[in-house]
């Protein structure tokens, strides 16, 4: 698999985002996510979403399907054993995990291949999946802790080793690793708490403060009325046409700003409605749609991810979440390109 350069990658992601806007089925959603991850394999949020869809699909398989898929996975893993390129091995692991997201050997293959490809977040993701599926198996927690250490995520590593010692107070290795990580944490300068980014703070402010749709429409109507008056005056005083034209342009700019604010006003109204009825999935669905319309992709993804837990909304929520993810990944790539 050839990963495109920065410019090519962004252009490809733009096409995928436009394709995503047209998807209607989970099968199409999965294809979009797989293509996104082929371009940006490090995007763990997209990988989480893909795995959630695959797990949901796997849990609805009958025993015959599972048996057939087990044979397919065996063939895929046999093929992976003959390949040395870690990126190709990651792709084969994902192909196997599409058939059974909890397959142990396929997840271990994903972890080892991702580590070799310097995709340590993906490696951690594989062991997180196994630790979630087999919470009593210390081996996966040990590997996960080691990956966190390698990445320098010492607080996460310490939490994993503590979890192991809770499972098995006699695990000497886990105690030693925990002491080692604790020592490193004491030697390192205290890290500042990660606060929300300025962009996140601005979005939260937009969703809580600002005029209503009705107020914005009143402002737009006032501008339209004023433009009508200026046009009438311009006809009566043609010598002042340039002055009137300047005022009309200014009013039209104001109208554009008010119209651009309307999607955010809708988000504020629907956020308030959702807060008033937190258990009502209809409110969450409406909020998600409004956030999409306002191009607040990250917030929209959060809304649809939450909605995925409601059975009657699940398929539509998965599809909407993929659309948002495609646009969020594109936005991320554009920002990286500018940087």
DRENVEX-629327 format. One line per field, with one value per residue (C-alpha): z negated, y, x negated; residue in one letter. Coordinates in Angstrom, 3 decimals. Layout:
<recs>
up <- (Z, ...)
north <- (Y, ...)
east <- (X, ...)
resn <- (A, ...)
</recs>
This chain:
<recs>
up <- (0.000, 1.012, -1.310, 0.668, 0.029, -1.964, 1.003, 2.674, -0.639, -1.172, 2.377, 1.889, -1.452, 0.190, 2.655, -0.159, -2.152, 0.880, 1.376, -2.321, -1.950, 0.384, -1.684, -2.950, -4.086, -6.626, -3.841, -2.126, -5.484, -6.135, -2.691, -3.356, -6.754, -5.302, -2.623, -5.217, -7.299, -4.229, -3.885, -7.588, -9.468, -12.612, -13.063, -16.043, -16.254, -12.746, -13.666, -16.789, -14.708, -12.122, -14.848, -16.512, -13.233, -12.720, -16.271, -15.815, -12.575, -14.103, -17.021, -14.544, -12.668, -12.981, -13.823, -10.181, -9.208, -12.080, -11.040, -7.409, -8.528, -10.806, -7.762, -5.801, -8.689, -8.819, -5.128, -5.595, -8.548, -6.585, -3.799, -6.309, -7.584, -4.173, -4.095, -5.796, -4.968, -8.260, -6.522, -4.330, -7.425, -9.140, -6.123, -6.255, -9.995, -9.373, -6.632, -9.142, -11.902, -9.584, -9.787, -13.539, -15.461, -18.552, -16.820, -19.079, -16.470, -14.107, -16.890, -17.908, -14.234, -14.091, -17.263, -16.183, -12.603, -13.763, -16.226, -13.423, -11.253, -14.097, -14.494, -18.273, -18.799, -16.529, -18.392, -21.690, -20.139, -19.266, -22.821, -24.228, -22.132, -23.537, -27.101, -26.733, -25.341, -27.824, -30.984, -33.109, -30.799, -32.211, -29.161, -27.021, -29.808, -30.147, -26.410, -26.545, -29.468, -27.603, -24.544, -26.707, -28.249, -24.818, -23.753, -26.946, -28.217, -31.734, -33.567, -31.306, -31.773, -35.548, -35.491, -33.459, -35.835, -38.796, -37.083, -36.735, -40.426, -41.318, -39.209, -40.658, -43.763, -43.409, -39.920, -40.669, -37.120, -37.245, -40.642, -39.314, -36.191, -38.281, -40.585, -37.557, -35.944, -39.254, -39.558, -36.026, -36.758, -39.851, -37.860, -35.001, -35.299, -36.143, -33.005, -32.727, -32.625, -29.058, -28.818, -25.907, -22.846, -21.982, -19.078, -21.423, -23.859, -21.013, -19.822, -23.346, -23.612, -20.251, -21.464, -24.677, -23.822, -20.954, -19.293, -18.454, -14.922, -15.330, -16.383, -13.431, -10.986, -12.396, -11.796, -8.219, -7.573, -9.018, -6.633, -3.670, -4.599, -4.891, -1.511, 0.055, -1.340, -0.102, 3.400, 3.479, 2.328, 4.941, 7.686, 6.400, 5.854, 8.569, 7.668, 4.373, 6.044, 4.952, 1.324, 1.368, 3.104, 0.341, -2.357, -0.520, -0.244, -3.970, -4.761, -2.498, -4.305, -7.591, -6.162, -5.106, -8.639, -10.167, -7.732, -8.498, -12.199, -11.768, -11.793, -15.110, -16.510, -15.590, -17.396, -20.506, -20.505, -20.008, -22.596, -25.111, -24.116, -24.513, -27.935, -28.986, -27.845, -28.165, -27.842, -24.619, -21.618, -19.203, -20.702, -20.302, -16.666, -15.909, -17.580, -15.583, -12.299, -13.262, -14.205, -10.819, -9.041, -10.976, -9.960, -13.620, -12.687, -15.943, -18.060, -15.554, -15.702, -19.500, -19.234, -16.713, -18.629, -21.649, -19.474, -18.232, -21.593, -20.836, -18.816, -16.681, -15.674, -15.412, -11.663, -10.760, -13.569, -12.334, -8.800, -10.034, -12.265, -9.274, -7.268, -10.148, -10.576, -6.885, -7.151, -10.501, -9.062, -6.007, -8.287, -10.273, -7.079, -5.819, -9.132, -8.996, -5.404, -6.343, -9.307)
north <- (0.000, 3.379, 6.215, 9.437, 12.560, 15.416, 17.187, 13.952, 12.669, 15.740, 15.540, 11.860, 12.593, 15.323, 12.735, 10.277, 12.945, 13.739, 10.010, 9.695, 12.282, 9.847, 6.650, 5.002, 1.498, 0.052, -1.787, 1.538, 3.059, 0.288, 0.784, 4.510, 3.851, 1.234, 3.690, 6.447, 4.159, 3.139, 6.821, 7.749, 4.489, 6.412, 7.761, 5.666, 7.291, 6.075, 2.641, 2.534, 3.357, 0.715, -1.876, -0.958, -1.613, -4.875, -6.049, -5.231, -7.225, -10.131, -10.452, -11.039, -13.828, -17.368, -20.288, -21.340, -17.823, -17.842, -21.231, -20.133, -16.886, -18.802, -20.719, -17.471, -15.909, -18.964, -18.463, -14.716, -15.305, -17.969, -15.418, -12.788, -15.182, -15.034, -11.205, -9.006, -5.520, -4.372, -2.040, -4.898, -7.087, -4.406, -4.442, -8.245, -8.162, -5.695, -7.964, -10.818, -8.649, -7.543, -11.171, -11.563, -8.387, -10.416, -12.996, -13.331, -14.141, -11.424, -8.820, -9.946, -9.686, -6.160, -5.198, -6.600, -5.310, -1.867, -1.651, -2.515, 0.189, 2.735, 2.899, 2.499, 3.876, 1.136, -1.489, -0.290, -0.361, -4.064, -5.011, -2.771, -4.811, -8.087, -6.759, -5.673, -9.055, -11.112, -8.973, -11.809, -12.489, -10.679, -11.327, -8.762, -6.193, -6.748, -6.148, -3.079, -1.632, -2.188, -0.331, 2.571, 2.689, 2.673, 5.597, 7.485, 7.264, 6.479, 7.344, 4.945, 2.278, 2.643, 2.261, -0.977, -2.463, -1.532, -3.352, -6.458, -6.400, -6.144, -9.249, -11.054, -9.546, -12.104, -10.973, -9.998, -8.763, -6.335, -5.000, -4.454, -2.695, -0.513, 0.499, 1.276, 3.450, 5.203, 6.025, 7.465, 9.556, 11.053, 11.943, 13.530, 17.152, 17.357, 17.514, 20.210, 19.049, 18.951, 21.568, 21.903, 23.607, 27.143, 25.751, 23.409, 26.233, 28.385, 25.612, 25.088, 28.816, 28.837, 26.022, 27.849, 31.539, 33.550, 34.819, 32.611, 31.745, 34.150, 37.002, 36.369, 36.267, 39.600, 41.068, 39.746, 41.229, 44.581, 44.555, 43.705, 46.566, 48.989, 47.867, 48.507, 52.054, 52.731, 51.525, 53.834, 56.776, 55.941, 56.212, 59.648, 60.851, 59.228, 61.536, 59.616, 56.178, 55.205, 56.063, 54.094, 51.161, 51.009, 50.957, 48.231, 46.066, 46.484, 45.468, 42.425, 41.377, 41.669, 39.538, 36.881, 36.816, 36.489, 33.680, 31.866, 32.037, 30.341, 26.727, 27.488, 28.980, 25.727, 23.782, 25.912, 25.357, 21.609, 21.351, 23.001, 20.617, 17.637, 18.884, 19.202, 15.628, 13.725, 10.314, 11.179, 9.759, 11.893, 15.004, 13.513, 12.571, 16.088, 17.625, 15.387, 16.424, 20.116, 19.758, 18.139, 20.980, 23.446, 21.434, 20.806, 17.353, 16.326, 17.268, 15.596, 12.398, 12.390, 12.728, 9.899, 7.658, 8.046, 7.318, 4.079, 2.588, 2.960, -0.127, 1.543, 4.318, 2.197, 1.714, 5.322, 6.575, 4.459, 5.836, 9.454, 8.926, 7.691, 10.792, 13.010, 11.000, 11.399, 15.178, 15.308, 13.357, 15.657, 18.706, 17.220, 16.605, 20.153, 21.577, 19.403, 20.488, 24.163, 23.587)
east <- (0.000, -1.432, -0.532, 0.036, -2.000, -0.473, 1.138, 2.250, 3.564, 5.735, 7.110, 7.939, 9.606, 11.688, 13.015, 13.727, 15.571, 17.739, 18.420, 19.247, 22.017, 23.793, 23.574, 26.757, 25.770, 23.346, 21.512, 20.784, 19.815, 17.300, 15.713, 15.277, 13.661, 11.334, 10.189, 9.736, 7.538, 5.522, 4.589, 4.387, 3.762, 2.856, 6.403, 7.532, 10.981, 11.823, 10.450, 12.644, 15.706, 14.873, 14.341, 17.663, 19.496, 17.606, 18.354, 22.027, 22.040, 20.089, 22.506, 25.355, 23.540, 24.879, 22.593, 22.188, 21.015, 18.532, 17.157, 16.714, 15.071, 12.700, 11.420, 11.011, 9.067, 6.791, 5.946, 5.344, 2.995, 1.121, 0.602, -0.574, -3.234, -4.956, -5.086, -7.680, -6.354, -4.713, -2.244, -0.982, -0.756, 1.380, 3.712, 4.006, 4.691, 7.518, 8.881, 9.034, 10.491, 13.292, 14.464, 13.944, 12.966, 12.026, 9.808, 6.764, 4.089, 5.353, 5.241, 1.748, 0.706, 2.155, 0.267, -3.121, -2.856, -1.691, -4.592, -7.023, -5.409, -5.763, -1.979, -2.085, 1.437, 2.768, 0.713, 2.182, 5.646, 5.224, 4.285, 7.035, 9.488, 8.158, 8.067, 11.692, 12.727, 10.663, 10.512, 9.101, 6.135, 3.100, 0.920, 2.741, 2.611, -1.149, -1.658, 0.595, -1.372, -4.644, -3.326, -2.165, -5.652, -7.264, -5.055, -5.888, -2.304, -3.490, -0.269, 1.682, -1.009, -0.867, 2.940, 2.616, 0.039, 2.234, 5.101, 2.913, 1.973, 5.648, 6.311, 3.302, 1.667, -1.163, -2.213, -5.823, -6.494, -3.555, -4.704, -8.231, -6.964, -4.660, -7.559, -9.726, -7.033, -6.317, -10.011, -10.093, -7.020, -8.690, -11.813, -9.899, -8.746, -5.081, -3.014, -0.446, 3.107, 4.321, 7.005, 9.381, 7.918, 8.899, 10.916, 12.810, 13.477, 14.767, 17.108, 18.455, 19.063, 20.881, 23.135, 24.048, 24.153, 25.580, 28.750, 31.717, 32.820, 35.766, 33.471, 31.152, 34.062, 35.292, 31.821, 31.826, 35.275, 34.111, 31.129, 33.381, 35.707, 32.785, 31.403, 34.813, 34.835, 31.294, 32.139, 35.172, 33.021, 30.378, 32.982, 33.967, 30.378, 28.182, 25.274, 24.892, 24.999, 21.456, 22.196, 25.455, 23.755, 21.129, 23.812, 25.760, 22.622, 22.003, 25.594, 25.334, 22.146, 24.028, 26.844, 24.331, 22.934, 26.410, 27.325, 24.052, 24.931, 28.345, 26.997, 25.250, 28.457, 30.227, 27.489, 27.945, 31.699, 31.355, 28.563, 30.900, 33.714, 31.392, 30.214, 33.856, 34.612, 31.309, 32.983, 34.844, 32.895, 34.939, 33.338, 29.868, 30.565, 31.838, 28.782, 26.444, 28.066, 27.838, 24.153, 23.481, 25.256, 23.048, 19.920, 19.061, 17.810, 16.168, 19.199, 21.538, 19.465, 19.788, 23.567, 23.912, 21.497, 23.766, 26.803, 25.192, 26.146, 29.872, 30.966, 33.636, 31.191, 28.048, 27.624, 28.448, 26.198, 23.279, 23.697, 23.928, 20.907, 18.875, 19.857, 18.708, 15.505, 14.632, 15.010, 13.162, 10.190, 10.166, 10.195, 7.297, 5.292, 5.920, 4.709, 1.578, 0.929, 1.183, -1.119)
resn <- (X, X, X, X, X, X, X, X, X, X, X, X, X, X, X, X, X, X, X, X, X, X, X, X, X, X, X, X, X, X, X, X, X, X, X, X, X, X, X, X, X, X, X, X, X, X, X, X, X, X, X, X, X, X, X, X, X, X, X, X, X, X, X, X, X, X, X, X, X, X, X, X, X, X, X, X, X, X, X, X, X, X, X, X, X, X, X, X, X, X, X, X, X, X, X, X, X, X, X, X, X, X, X, X, X, X, X, X, X, X, X, X, X, X, X, X, X, X, X, X, X, X, X, X, X, X, X, X, X, X, X, X, X, X, X, X, X, X, X, X, X, X, X, X, X, X, X, X, X, X, X, X, X, X, X, X, X, X, X, X, X, X, X, X, X, X, X, X, X, X, X, X, X, X, X, X, X, X, X, X, X, X, X, X, X, X, X, X, X, X, X, X, X, X, X, X, X, X, X, X, X, X, X, X, X, X, X, X, X, X, X, X, X, X, X, X, X, X, X, X, X, X, X, X, X, X, X, X, X, X, X, X, X, X, X, X, X, X, X, X, X, X, X, X, X, X, X, X, X, X, X, X, X, X, X, X, X, X, X, X, X, X, X, X, X, X, X, X, X, X, X, X, X, X, X, X, X, X, X, X, X, X, X, X, X, X, X, X, X, X, X, X, X, X, X, X, X, X, X, X, X, X, X, X, X, X, X, X, X, X, X, X, X, X, X, X, X, X, X, X, X, X, X, X, X, X, X, X, X, X, X, X, X, X, X, X, X, X, X)
</recs>
